[in-house]
Amino acid sequence: MAGGQVDDHVRFDARERATRHRRRQGRTGCSPGADCGGERAAVMYSLLETAKLNGVNPQHWLADVLDRIGQSHPINRLDELLPWNWAASR
C-alpha cells in the first residue's frame, strides 16, 4: 500500500505477537509451563488436607471460604477462614 501502511501493519503485528505472552500471563505473573501453577496447587492440597486433619469437610470449608471472600470478608480477619479456626467458629 502507499505511504508505508503495509510496513506499519507488519510492525504492529510483530509487536502484538511479542506482547501476547505477557498478556496471557495476566495479573498472576504465571506463564504457561512455569512452576507457579504447581506451587499454587500444592498450597491448595495442603489446605484441603489440613481441613481433613481438623475434622472439617474440605468441600464445605472451601465453598464457605470462597463465599465469604466473595462477600467481602474483612482482610484483617483472614485467619478466621483457616481450617482450624473455621471449625471452631461453626
C-alpha distance (Angstrom), angle and dihedral (degrees) to the residues before:
residue distance angle dihedral
M1 . . .
A2 3.74 . .
G3 3.77 123.2 .
G4 3.79 96.3 26.3
Q5 3.81 95.1 -73.9
V6 3.79 92.1 138.6
D7 3.79 91.4 53.0
D8 3.80 91.1 50.1
H9 3.80 90.4 49.8
V10 3.81 92.2 50.3
R11 3.80 91.5 49.0
F12 3.81 90.3 48.9
D13 3.81 90.9 52.1
A14 3.80 90.6 50.8
R15 3.81 91.0 51.4
E16 3.80 89.7 46.8
R17 3.81 91.6 53.6
A18 3.80 91.6 45.9
T19 3.81 92.9 54.5
R20 3.80 96.9 40.2
H21 3.80 91.7 87.6
R22 3.80 92.1 53.0
R23 3.79 92.1 48.5
R24 3.79 91.1 50.2
Q25 3.78 88.9 56.6
G26 3.77 89.5 60.6
R27 3.76 119.2 178.4
T28 3.80 94.1 -35.2
G29 3.79 95.3 72.8
C30 3.79 87.6 -140.6
S31 3.77 113.5 131.4
P32 3.80 123.2 -160.3
G33 3.78 110.3 -80.9
A34 3.81 94.1 18.2
D35 3.78 122.6 133.1
C36 3.80 94.9 -121.3
G37 3.81 91.8 85.9
G38 3.78 89.6 57.3
E39 3.79 90.8 47.0
R40 3.80 91.0 52.7
A41 3.79 90.9 48.1
A42 3.81 89.6 50.9
V43 3.81 90.4 52.9
M44 3.80 91.1 50.2
Y45 3.81 93.0 47.7
S46 3.79 89.3 48.7
L47 3.80 92.4 51.7
L48 3.81 92.1 46.7
E49 3.81 92.0 49.7
T50 3.81 90.0 46.5
A51 3.80 88.5 54.2
K52 3.82 89.6 53.3
L53 3.81 91.7 48.9
N54 3.80 88.8 53.1
G55 3.79 92.5 52.1
V56 3.80 93.2 -106.6
N57 3.79 123.9 136.3
P58 3.83 101.2 -118.4
Q59 3.79 93.6 -148.5
H60 3.82 93.2 52.5
W61 3.80 91.8 43.6
L62 3.82 94.5 49.9
A63 3.81 93.2 45.0
D64 3.81 91.2 50.5
V65 3.81 93.9 45.4
L66 3.80 92.7 49.6
D67 3.79 89.9 47.2
R68 3.80 92.1 50.8
I69 3.80 92.3 47.4
G70 3.81 88.8 49.9
Q71 3.79 88.8 53.1
S72 3.82 91.7 54.8
H73 3.79 100.8 -98.6
P74 3.83 106.4 -163.5
I75 3.79 110.9 -93.7
N76 3.80 91.5 -140.1
R77 3.82 88.9 61.8
L78 3.81 99.9 50.7
D79 3.80 90.6 120.0
E80 3.83 87.3 71.5
L81 3.80 87.9 67.1
L82 3.81 96.0 57.2
P83 3.82 111.6 109.0
W84 3.82 96.4 -112.1
N85 3.82 92.5 50.1
W86 3.79 94.2 39.1
A87 3.81 91.2 56.7
A88 3.81 90.9 51.9
S89 3.80 92.6 51.4
R90 3.80 93.1 52.3
